[in-house]
Amino acid sequence: MDDLEKHRLCELVLGMATTDGAYCAAENDFFTRLLARLGVASEEDFVVAPISVGSRAAAVLKELSPEAQKEALELLIATAVVDGKVVPAERRYLDAVCKALGVPPEELEQRLAERLAES
């Protein structure tokens, strides 16, 4: 995955984390771990503008490689459930993303249920 795709992943994850108008400690921790995993030293070194509108996220996802699309969806689902619940704004974001990627609603439901059961 190239640097642009890494940056887009961060924009998407931060967008999901803030789409409900709140940014909790669990979401911040998740984002900080993502930056470390991607090899970004700190948030100060990496300016990220969150993509917090589902339709914009869907458009950005279509520009990514299939590998990055798959990882983005996993990260977005993980971000949505990191605080133990999925609020309506997060669900709308995920619905838009899944529609763009051709992921059936039933698959999203199953993946969300599995992730929520793990948390």
Backbone torsions as a table, in degrees:
resi	resn	phi	psi	omega
1	MET	NA	131.1	-177.8
2	ASP	-83.9	174.1	-176.3
3	ASP	-62.4	-37.0	179.3
4	LEU	-64.0	-42.6	178.9
5	GLU	-66.4	-38.0	175.6
6	LYS	-60.6	-42.5	179.8
7	HIS	-64.1	-43.6	178.3
8	ARG	-62.3	-41.1	176.8
9	LEU	-57.4	-44.4	179.6
10	CYS	-64.6	-41.0	177.8
11	GLU	-61.7	-41.1	179.7
12	LEU	-67.1	-46.8	-179.0
13	VAL	-63.3	-44.5	179.0
14	LEU	-65.5	-35.4	175.4
15	GLY	-62.5	-43.9	177.5
16	MET	-63.1	-42.7	-177.3
17	ALA	-64.2	-27.0	-176.5
18	THR	-109.4	0.5	-175.3
19	THR	-62.1	-24.4	179.4
20	ASP	-92.0	5.7	177.9
21	GLY	85.6	3.4	179.3
22	ALA	-131.8	153.5	178.5
23	TYR	-137.0	96.2	-173.0
24	CYS	-84.9	169.8	-178.8
25	ALA	-60.0	-39.6	179.9
26	ALA	-63.8	-38.7	177.6
27	GLU	-68.2	-40.3	177.5
28	ASN	-62.9	-43.9	178.1
29	ASP	-60.8	-44.1	179.1
30	PHE	-59.8	-45.8	-179.1
31	PHE	-65.2	-39.9	178.7
32	THR	-63.0	-41.2	177.2
33	ARG	-65.4	-37.0	177.8
34	LEU	-63.3	-44.7	178.1
35	LEU	-58.0	-43.9	179.4
36	ALA	-63.2	-43.8	-179.3
37	ARG	-62.8	-34.4	179.6
38	LEU	-83.4	-4.0	177.7
39	GLY	85.4	22.6	177.9
40	VAL	-94.5	124.6	-174.0
41	ALA	-61.6	-46.6	-178.8
42	SER	-161.8	163.8	179.4
43	GLU	-62.8	-29.1	-179.7
44	GLU	-67.0	-26.5	-179.1
45	ASP	-86.9	-4.0	-169.0
46	PHE	-142.6	98.9	-177.8
47	VAL	-79.5	124.8	-177.6
48	VAL	-125.9	125.3	174.0
49	ALA	-101.5	114.2	-175.8
50	PRO	-63.3	139.4	173.3
51	ILE	-98.0	95.5	-170.8
52	SER	-104.6	10.6	176.3
53	VAL	-113.2	126.2	-175.2
54	GLY	-56.4	-41.1	-178.9
55	SER	-65.5	-37.7	176.5
56	ARG	-68.4	-40.4	177.6
57	ALA	-60.8	-41.8	179.4
58	ALA	-60.6	-43.3	179.3
59	ALA	-64.1	-42.2	179.1
60	VAL	-64.8	-42.4	-179.9
61	LEU	-59.4	-38.2	-179.0
62	LYS	-63.6	-21.9	-179.8
63	GLU	-83.0	-13.1	-176.4
64	LEU	-84.9	159.8	174.8
65	SER	-66.2	157.8	177.4
66	PRO	-54.6	-38.6	178.2
67	GLU	-62.3	-46.0	-179.8
68	ALA	-69.1	-34.6	176.3
69	GLN	-61.5	-45.0	180.0
70	LYS	-62.3	-46.5	179.1
71	GLU	-64.8	-39.7	179.5
72	ALA	-60.4	-44.8	-179.6
73	LEU	-62.5	-42.8	177.6
74	GLU	-60.1	-44.5	-179.6
75	LEU	-66.5	-38.8	180.0
76	LEU	-66.5	-41.3	177.0
77	ILE	-64.1	-45.0	179.0
78	ALA	-61.4	-40.0	178.8
79	THR	-65.2	-42.3	-178.6
80	ALA	-61.4	-34.8	-175.3
81	VAL	-98.8	-2.0	-173.3
82	VAL	-58.6	-27.5	179.2
83	ASP	-96.8	10.1	174.5
84	GLY	87.6	4.8	178.6
85	LYS	-154.0	160.0	175.5
86	VAL	-120.6	112.2	-178.5
87	VAL	-84.7	162.5	-176.9
88	PRO	-53.2	-40.3	-179.8
89	ALA	-63.4	-40.0	178.2
90	GLU	-66.6	-39.3	179.7
91	ARG	-64.9	-41.8	177.7
92	ARG	-62.3	-40.1	178.0
93	TYR	-60.7	-49.1	180.0
94	LEU	-64.0	-39.5	178.0
95	ASP	-59.3	-44.2	180.0
96	ALA	-64.6	-42.5	180.0
97	VAL	-65.1	-46.6	-178.5
98	CYS	-65.0	-38.8	177.3
99	LYS	-59.7	-44.1	-179.6
100	ALA	-64.4	-32.9	-178.2
101	LEU	-92.1	-3.2	-180.0
102	GLY	75.8	24.3	178.4
103	VAL	-88.4	123.1	-178.7
104	PRO	-64.9	147.6	179.0
105	PRO	-55.0	-36.2	179.7
106	GLU	-63.2	-37.9	178.8
107	GLU	-67.3	-41.3	177.1
108	LEU	-61.1	-45.9	178.4
109	GLU	-55.4	-47.2	-178.8
110	GLN	-62.8	-45.2	-178.7
111	ARG	-65.0	-39.7	177.3
112	LEU	-64.5	-44.8	-179.9
113	ALA	-61.3	-41.6	178.9
114	GLU	-63.4	-45.5	-179.1
115	ARG	-66.5	-40.6	178.9
116	LEU	-66.1	-34.4	177.9
117	ALA	-67.8	-30.0	179.3
118	GLU	-75.9	-26.3	-173.8
119	SER	-87.2	NA	NA
